[in-house]
Amino acid sequence: VGSMLVQMATLCGAKPVVAVVGASHKVETCEALGADVVVDKSRGGDWWAEVRAAAPEGFAAVFDANGVATLSDSYEALARTG
């Protein structure tokens, strides 16, 4: 699902396209598919800070395939008109 979303967002001209992955081996794939920023949450730390840094004003759209665990934070990452 995530790799398809990266490709679709890239083809639509979305900027920035930020991919959050749960395993290090997925980073290179996301970069090759067109992600501007790839955040590897398996490294630990505050990965949401990395996501927010990619779009300080917020995102126009957020596609969260993780579900309830991250949905609230995803909404907070939206821009005012997102």
Buried (B, 14 or more C-beta within 10 A) or exposed (E): EBBEBBBBBBEEEBEEBBBBBEEEEBBEBBBEBBBBBBBBBEEEEEBBEBBBEBBEEBBEEBEBEEEEEBEEBBEEBBEEEE
